[in-house]
Amino acid sequence: MKVLYAFQGTGNGHLARAQEIIPILKKHALVDTLISGHQTQLKSDFDIDFRFKGVSLLYNKTGGLSYKKTFLENNFCKAAKVIKDLDLSAYDLIINDFEPLTGWAAKLKNLPIVELSHQASLTFKETPKPEKRDWLGSLILNNYVPCKKKIGFHFENYNSHIKKPVIRQKIRNLNPSNQGHYLVYLPSFSDEVITNFLTRIDVKWKVFSKYAKQNQKFNNVEIFPIDEKKYLELFESCEGILCNAGFETPAEAMFMDKKLFVIPIENQYEQECNAFALDKMGVANATKLDSTKIRNWINSENLIEVNYPDNIESILTKEVLY
């Protein structure tokens, strides 16, 4: 069996999940890999066979999705040509983690495909969503990868086709401790905005930044460039994590019994849905950098108990490949 695993390059969560899934797939099939998008900071620890610039969501520096930058700085005509020319006929199955080029190519050419992603979970009616729906966000989520067979990942099993998060072995192998500092990963904000805000809240902050080129320190705030080894070290020993309302980082934080505070990226419907689901679980959150809410969170326990089993191989073999 020959499989193409195609994944999105926006953010780091898709790549992190691919690093767990691809070695398992290679035990059961011949596997090629494809990535499209241009906003990831992690480096893969496996070979990537095909790379395309694709289409990525782009952000402003104050925590919001920029529709203007997204529509002006992506080459949609080139993406359409890639979809038209993409030859996927050699594959018995395409496994798609929110990657639009292979998603649309498979639909147009009637090829076997399954979407295996967090975003797929948001297309099920049982998944928690805010009462105020974002029609454009919903339209994007439902049509970005036009695939009928979907298996989603989410914080809870809201539907039989929704599985609990894939927790990286690098996280499972850590030994959590509490050295009193707080880890911050808010890539939708500029370093200046984050630093000006956090220096007013008197705890130790360790900030990872996609903009930083070297370590910097401003009073109680240390800023680090993206570095997985350093990130895991500080993640293991932190008291709590302040991050956007993505999927992988909040899931890993709860798995590690860390205090969690999330801020959804403005105008990003997926993150608004994640924040809504996390709020129902009892996770602290705000729609912006809110000093009162964050101070209250620091002074509280706010630990959420979860059970995320290591069962991705069973999901792949029983529900995806065969």
N, C-alpha and C positions, 0 to 999 in steps of 0.2 A: 504494500500500500504506500502510495506517495502522497504526502501532505504538504500544503503550503500554510505556514503560520504567518499571518499578516497582522501587524499591530501598529497602533497610533504612536507617533513620536512627540505629541504634545504632552508636556508634563513628564513625570518620571514613573508614575504608577504602572503604566502599561509595560514598560521595559522591565521593571522590577518583577511583575507577574510573569513575563515571558521567561525570565531567568529561572523560574521555578518549573514552568510548564514544559519548555522545550527539551530539557534532558529526559523528562519522563516520556514525551512523545517519541523521542529517538529510540527508546527501548521497544517501541511497538510499530514503528513505521519509518520510511525514508522521509526526512523533513528538510524542506527549504524554508528560509525566513525572509520576510519583507517588512520594511518599515517605511512609513511616510509621515511627514511632519518635520518641524524644525525648531522645536522648543523644549527638547529634553537636555538635561545636564549630566545624567549618569552615563557611564560607558558600559557597553554590553560585555559580558564575559563569555559570549559565544559568537561565532561567525554570523554575520548578516549577509545574505546572498544578494538581496536587491534593496536599493535605497532610492526613494523619491522624495522630492521636496513636499509634494502633496499640498494639503490645506491644513493650517493650524489656526487655533484661536489666539488672538493677540490682545494684550492688556495695556491699560494706562498705568501710571505709577502711583495711583492713589487707591488701588484695590479693586478696580473695576474692569470688566470686559469692554474692550473698545471695538464696537461694530465698525467704526470708520477704518481703523487700522486693519481689522480682519478682512474687510472687503477690498481695501486698496492695496494691501501688501501681500495678498495671496494671488497667485496667477491661476485663475479658474479656467481660462482657456487652455493653458498647458495641461492642467489636471484632466480636463475633458479629453484631450488628445491621448494622454496616457491611458485613460480608461478604454478608449476606443482601440488602441493598439496593443493593449496588454493581452498576451497569449497565456492563458492558464489551462489549456487543454491537457497538459501532461499530468495534471494532478487529479487524484481520485477524490480528494476532499480539500476544501479551503476552510481553515479555522481563522476566524476574524475577530480581533480585539479592537473594535471601533475604528477600523481602517477603511476609508471610503473608496479608495481606488479599486481594490479587489472586490469590495462589496458591490459596487455598481457594475464592474466588469462581469462578475458572476451573474448578476441579475439579467443584464443585457444578453448574455450568451448562454443563459440557463444552465449554469454549472453548479455542482453540489457544494453547499456552503453552510456553515453554522456559525452564528455570532456567539462568542464566549467572552463576555465583558461585563463590567459594572454597569455601563450605560444600558445594556440589554435589560437589566432588572427594572429600569425606570419605565419601560414600555408596558409592564404588567399593571393591571388596574389595582391590584392589592397593595402595591408599593406605596408607602406614605408620601404624600405630596402636599404642598401648601394649598390652602383653599383658593387663594388667588393664583390662577394658572397663568403662565407665560406662554402665550400662543406661539410666538416665534421660537422660544426655547423648546417647546414640545414638538414643533414641526421639525426642528433640527434633529432632536433625539430620535424621532420616529423614522426619519428618512435619510440620515447620514449614512447608515448602512442598511440598505433595503433588503433585509433577509427575513425569511419566514421562520426558520428554526432558530430559536434564541435560548441560551442558557445564561442567566445573569448571576452576578455576585453582589451581595449586599450585607448589611450589618446583621440582618436576621433573615430567616427563611419565610418570607412573606408569601411565597408561592412554591409549589413543588419544583418548578423550574428555576428557582432562585436559590443559590448556594451561599454558604457563609464564606468570608474572605479567604483568599490564599495568603497565608502568612509565610513570608520568606524564611528559609532555614537559617539565614544569617540573623534573623530576629529570634527565632525559636532557640537558637544556641546561646543567646545572651543570658547573663545572670543579673537581673535587675537589682539596682541599689538606689539609694537616695542620698546624693551629696548636696542637695539644696538648691541647685541651679535649675533654671527653666530654659527649655529648648524652644527656639522660634524658627518656623519656616513659613514665611509669608511672601512668596515670590511675586505676588501681584502688587506689592508695595515697594517703593524705592527705599534704599538704605537710609536716606535722609529722613523720610517720614517715620520709619520704624524707630530710628535712633532718637529723634526728637521726642517721640512718645514714650519710649521705654525708660529713658533716663529720668523720667519723673516718677517712676514706680520702683521703690527701693528694694529690689531683689536682684540676684545675679541672672543676667540674660545671656544666653549663647545663641547668636543669630546666624543661620546659614543663608548666604546670599548668592544669587546667580549673577549679581553685578560685581561683587568683590573679587579682586585679583590677589589680595594678600590679607593676612590677619590684621585687624584693627581693634582698638579699644577706646571707648568713650565712657569714662566713669564706670558705671555698673553694667555696661553693655559691651560684649565682645562680638565681633563680626568675623565670620570665617567664609572663605570660598567653598563652593560645593566640593566636598570630599567625603566619599562614602565611609572610609575607615574612621575618620574623625567624627563623622555624624553618628555612626553606630556606637562609638565610645561614649559620646555625650548623651546619646539617647538612652543607653543602658543605665547611666548614673544620674539622670535628671529626676526632679520631683514632678514636673509637669511639662506639657507640650502645648504651645500656642501656634495654631496653624490655620490655613484655609480649610474650608469644608470639602476637601477632596475625599477620596475613598481610602487609599492604602494607608496613609499616615495616621488618620484617626483610628482605623482598624488595628494597626500595629500598636498604637498607644494604649488602647483599651486592652488588647491582648497582654501587654506588658504591665498592666495595673498602674498606669501612669494617669495623673490628673490631666484632663483634656479640655481645652477651650478652642472653639472653632469660629472663624469669621468667613462666611461664604463670599466668594468673589462677586462683586456687584454685577448684575445683569447676566450672571451665569446660572441658568436654570437648574442644571444638574447639581451644582453646589447648594442652591437654595433647597432642593429636595433632600440632599444629604443632611443639611443642617436641621431641616424639619424632622427627619427620621431620628437624628441624634438627640434633638430636643425631647422627643417622646421617650427616649431611653434615659433621659436625665442628664445629658451632657451640657455643660455651660456653653453659651454662644451669644453672639451679638452680630448686628449687621455692619458694624464699623469698629474701629479702635475705640473702645469705651473704657475709660480709666476706672470708673466706679464698679462696673461689672467685673473687670479683670482683677481689681483689688479684692473684691468679695470672693472671687474664685480662688485666689492665692490663699486667702484665710480660711477656706473650706477644705473638706476632704475630697468630695466630688469624685469618688472612684466608682467606675462602672464595671460590674462583673460580667464577663462574656465567656463563652466556650466556643473556640474556633478550632475544630479538629483538623488534623493533617490528612485530608482525604482526597486531595486533588487527583491522584492517580486513579482512584476508583471512579471519580466523576468522568475522567477522560476515557477510560476503557469501557465503562458501562453506558455512558450517555452521549459520548461524542464520536468515538472511533467506530464503535460496533453497534 
